Structures are given as structure tokens and as C-alpha cells.
Amino acid sequence: MAPLPAWLDAEVDRLWAEAQAATDGKLFNGAIFSADVITPHLICGHWSEYRRTVAQMRRPDLHAVLGVRSLAVGGVIVCPDGVLFGRRPPRSVYQAGEWQLPPAGTVDRSTARPDGLVDIRAQLLTELGEELGIEPEAVYDLRSLCIVEHAGSHVLDFGIAARTDLREAEIRDRHARLGDGEYDPLAIVPLADLPGFLAQAGTLLNLQAPAFLRSAGVLN
């Protein structure tokens, strides 16, 4: 992570303070993975800090000088009753109030291996437990999908599909008892109802959801 000029560091601090105030101080400036080069088989990058990503979210023009492309994972979890969706809290720093495909989260240093590689699937499984209360053993058939880059923030969402045999009632029970409250409400949409749900969500549906669903083969 390159050091910042004094003027830019001060502006990042100012934007970070604004975001902290808007979210009641719930943000944590941890180490996050920023992609530098993306190929079909390997993503190369460096460790940055979350406050730089937040600064770009609030001022997209800063990407020209910050150059952060933070990598996040997002799931397409398919159960016997449909596909999981969750609506983000209205005061989220990113994609506030939008419907997204849970679990989702920024790739952080907890997934770094001793050989220098980063385990993206491990990040998805961590988010699965934290956000939905679903243990890793309950999902299978994990498949990498595609990457969606957001034009303003330059956040990169890496889609991973997975299946579970848990039924809707079991998923809702785990979410209510063990989840961290990230999504309210949680929706489980039958495959046949996906086009109608996406149309109804409209502008409150995040950009990556249709791309992930098509790549996973559950949406035409």
C-alpha cells in the first residue's frame, strides 16, 4: 500500500469521519484486498485499507489518485425453495437499502495464506456464518461465477454459487438466531418467480445480482 500525499490523506480522513458518523461509528478500517491485475485464472493485487475504499465510494473521482479496486465476494445460494436475497440496512455505507445476494463481504486479511495466496471461498463461508448463521458444512457445489466492477466505486464483486439442502424455515431460523442482522428482510425467491422479483425490486436491486444469477444458470 503506497503512502498518500498529505492533502489526499486529509481528504480520506474527512470522508472516513463522515461515513463513521453516518453509520454510528460501526466501520472498521481493516486491511482489504485491492486488485491490480485480473486474468481468467489469477487476480493479483495488494493489501490496502478500508478507509480508502470508503473515500472512493463517497467521492468516485478520487479513484484517479487512490487507485483502489477492492475485492468483495457475493453468493448465489440456492436452496430447495429458491434463491436467497437480503435487503441491506438503510444506513449502510455502501448499497444502502438495496436488495443483494447474500452472503457478501469485502475480502480481508483473515483469508491470507502463508504462501501469499488469498482464499476467496473461505471469505464467502465466513460471511455465510456471520450474516446468515449457516455453517460451511451446510453448503456444497461451490462454483466461481464472474466479476462485476462498479463504475463509481470500482468495487469488484466476485460471484460464487453454492447449494444447500436447508429448507426455507431452517434458513430463516438460523438467520434469526445466529445471523448478525445484516439483512432485514430476508427473502427466498422461487426460481420461477425470479424475473418478477427482480422487476419489482427495480432500482433497489444492486448491479451485480442479475449478472451473478445469469452466470449461475438460474436466470435467462
C-alpha positions in Angstrom: 0.0 0.0 0.0 1.6 3.2 -1.2 1.7 6.2 1.3 -0.7 9.1 0.5 0.3 12.8 0.0 -0.7 14.9 2.9 -3.6 16.6 1.2 -5.1 13.3 0.0 -4.6 11.6 3.4 -6.5 14.5 5.0 -9.4 14.2 2.5 -9.6 10.4 3.0 -9.7 11.1 6.8 -12.5 13.6 6.3 -14.6 11.3 4.2 -14.0 8.4 6.6 -15.2 10.6 9.5 -18.4 11.4 7.6 -19.0 7.8 6.9 -18.4 6.8 10.5 -20.9 9.5 11.7 -23.5 8.2 9.2 -23.2 4.7 10.5 -22.9 5.4 14.2 -19.2 4.5 14.2 -19.7 0.9 13.1 -17.0 0.9 10.4 -13.6 -0.7 11.0 -10.5 0.3 9.0 -9.2 -3.2 8.3 -6.8 -4.5 5.7 -8.7 -5.3 2.4 -7.5 -6.8 -0.9 -7.2 -4.4 -3.8 -6.9 -5.9 -7.3 -4.2 -4.7 -9.6 -4.3 -7.3 -12.4 -7.2 -9.6 -13.3 -6.7 -12.6 -15.6 -9.0 -15.6 -16.2 -7.1 -17.7 -13.7 -5.5 -15.3 -11.2 -6.2 -12.0 -9.5 -3.0 -10.2 -8.4 -3.1 -7.3 -6.0 -2.0 -5.8 -2.7 -3.4 -5.1 0.8 -4.9 -1.7 1.2 -7.2 -0.2 3.9 -10.9 0.1 4.0 -11.0 3.8 4.6 -9.6 4.4 1.1 -12.4 2.3 -0.4 -14.9 4.3 1.6 -13.4 7.5 0.4 -13.8 6.4 -3.2 -17.4 5.4 -2.6 -18.2 8.9 -1.4 -16.0 10.6 -4.0 -15.6 8.4 -7.1 -13.3 11.0 -8.7 -10.7 10.0 -6.1 -10.1 6.7 -7.9 -7.7 8.5 -10.2 -5.3 9.2 -7.3 -6.2 6.3 -4.9 -6.5 3.5 -7.5 -8.3 1.1 -5.1 -10.2 -1.8 -6.6 -11.4 -3.6 -3.5 -12.4 -7.2 -4.0 -15.6 -8.5 -2.4 -17.4 -11.9 -2.6 -21.1 -12.4 -3.1 -23.0 -15.6 -3.1 -25.8 -17.1 -5.1 -27.2 -19.5 -2.5 -29.8 -21.9 -4.0 -32.0 -24.0 -1.6 -34.9 -26.3 -2.4 -37.3 -23.4 -2.1 -35.4 -20.8 -4.2 -32.6 -18.2 -4.2 -31.7 -16.2 -1.1 -31.9 -12.4 -1.2 -31.4 -9.9 1.6 -32.1 -6.2 1.9 -29.2 -4.0 3.2 -29.8 -1.6 6.1 -30.8 1.9 5.0 -27.7 3.4 6.8 -25.1 1.1 5.2 -22.1 2.9 3.9 -22.4 1.0 0.6 -25.5 0.0 -1.4 -27.8 1.2 1.4 -31.3 -0.2 1.3 -30.6 -2.3 -1.8 -31.5 -6.0 -2.3 -28.5 -8.2 -2.8 -27.5 -11.8 -2.9 -26.2 -12.8 0.5 -23.7 -13.5 1.9 -21.4 -10.7 0.7 -18.3 -9.0 2.1 -15.0 -7.5 1.4 -12.0 -9.9 1.1 -9.9 -9.1 4.2 -6.6 -10.3 5.6 -8.2 -13.2 7.6 -8.2 -15.2 4.3 -4.5 -14.7 3.6 -2.5 -17.9 3.5 1.2 -18.4 4.4 2.1 -18.9 0.7 0.8 -15.4 -0.1 -2.4 -16.6 -1.8 -5.9 -15.5 -0.7 -8.7 -18.0 -0.2 -11.8 -16.2 -1.6 -14.1 -19.2 -0.9 -13.1 -19.1 2.7 -14.2 -15.4 2.8 -17.6 -16.4 1.4 -18.0 -19.2 4.0 -17.0 -16.8 6.8 -19.7 -14.3 5.6 -22.2 -17.1 5.3 -21.8 -17.9 9.0 -21.7 -14.3 10.2 -24.6 -12.9 8.1 -26.9 -15.9 7.8 -25.9 -18.2 10.6 -25.3 -21.0 8.2 -22.4 -23.3 8.8 -19.9 -24.1 6.0 -20.9 -27.8 6.1 -24.4 -26.9 5.1 -23.4 -25.8 1.5 -21.8 -27.6 -1.3 -21.1 -27.4 -5.1 -19.3 -24.1 -4.8 -18.6 -22.6 -8.3 -16.9 -19.4 -9.3 -19.1 -17.2 -11.5 -18.0 -13.8 -12.7 -16.6 -10.4 -11.6 -18.7 -7.3 -11.7 -16.9 -3.9 -11.4 -18.9 -0.9 -10.2 -18.2 2.1 -12.3 -18.3 4.7 -9.5 -16.6 3.0 -6.5 -14.5 0.5 -8.6 -15.5 -2.2 -6.1 -15.1 -5.7 -7.7 -17.8 -8.2 -6.7 -16.6 -11.9 -7.2 -19.7 -14.2 -7.5 -19.7 -17.7 -6.1 -22.7 -20.0 -6.4 -23.5 -22.7 -3.8 -26.3 -25.0 -3.0 -27.8 -26.1 0.3 -30.4 -28.7 1.3 -31.7 -26.5 4.1 -35.4 -25.6 3.6 -36.7 -22.0 3.9 -37.9 -22.5 7.5 -34.5 -23.8 8.6 -32.7 -20.9 6.9 -34.9 -18.3 8.5 -34.4 -19.9 11.9 -30.6 -19.7 11.6 -30.8 -16.2 10.2 -32.9 -15.0 13.1 -31.0 -16.8 15.9 -27.4 -16.7 14.6 -27.1 -14.0 11.9 -25.7 -10.6 12.6 -28.7 -8.6 11.4 -27.1 -7.5 8.2 -30.3 -8.3 6.2 -33.8 -7.3 7.0 -35.9 -8.6 5.5 -34.6 -11.9 4.1 -36.3 -13.2 1.0 -36.2 -16.7 -0.5 -37.5 -16.4 -4.1 -38.6 -19.5 -6.1 -36.7 -19.8 -9.4 -39.9 -19.3 -11.4 -40.6 -16.0 -9.6 -37.1 -14.5 -10.1 -38.0 -12.3 -13.1 -41.0 -10.8 -11.2 -39.0 -10.2 -8.1 -36.1 -8.5 -9.9 -38.6 -6.3 -11.8 -40.4 -5.4 -8.5 -37.1 -4.6 -6.8 -36.3 -2.2 -9.6 -33.7 0.5 -8.7 -33.3 -1.1 -5.2 -31.6 -4.2 -6.8 -27.9 -4.0 -6.8 -25.9 -4.1 -10.1 -24.3 -7.5 -9.6 -27.4 -9.6 -8.9 -28.6 -10.2 -12.4 -25.1 -10.9 -13.7 -24.5 -13.4 -10.9 -27.9 -15.1 -11.4 -27.3 -15.5 -15.2 -23.8 -16.8 -14.7 -25.1 -19.3 -12.2 -27.7 -20.5 -14.7 -30.8 -19.7 -12.7 -31.9 -16.7 -14.8 -32.1 -16.4 -18.5 
